[in-house]
């Protein structure tokens, strides 16, 4: 029986690159002996991405298109692709061609040789990216690993190969704020790295500006660790000890005459500012956790599908 392979490609305003992305992925698949499909997820694009994808789907039955009702986000687009994937293997890859689709055959060989369920791609080099993005990405992954309660591979993105056991377990997870590379690590099984050099973006602009990077970083930390709460508690405890120590110091100083507590407005101002800052930080961290609980309790769908193409006789059926 032939093995099947799905390529999951989230897209948001990728009109400048989507045609080339399809051609390169299609060329790779044509050289492989697998039953294959390409699932493009149009994440509420407002350029010509949807029209281009529809045109491609009309000429190639292997191409399946999911169009969202609006922009729900990259992680939700990948989630939709995995929710609609029933193949033996799936590759998650962005449309911008920074992750070369030509590596897919080697990734499959690595999976077969090692008996792994996940082959995650580790960037040896990030071409075409500025110093600020490189250094912040490097420290983000290491800080996240130090805070996370499970070990997460560093210098990785969502570019990876999954087998059907991982896809099956992932589709059982219904939390709303998904950090997909973290969830896949959390699932477990055997996971091995594949090292590669990341290419510059083929065309267009990055869809992960600083604001979205910060949002993803916040989601990943708050969904994978309670350590920020413990850190806030520790800081609060140390602040109480500091305040108690300063109180004793000022009282003894007043009695014994080695300080002038009544004129020490500077130290009082610094102490109040410090304690106020600790309180605001702690409240902010708790607020983020409460906000995430609020999102989960509302139980809204992660995404809404407006249209599906090449999904068979019932294109409106959702998973």
PyMOL commands that set and color helices and strands:
alter all, ss='L'
color gray80, all
select helices_A, chain A and resi 18-30+49-59+74-83+101-114+131-147+164-170+180-187+210-224+227-256+261-263+265-298
alter helices_A, ss='H'
color red, helices_A
select strands_A, chain A and resi 4-11+35-42+63-68+89-92+118-126+156-163+191-198+305-309
alter strands_A, ss='S'
color yellow, strands_A
deselect
rebuild
show_as cartoon
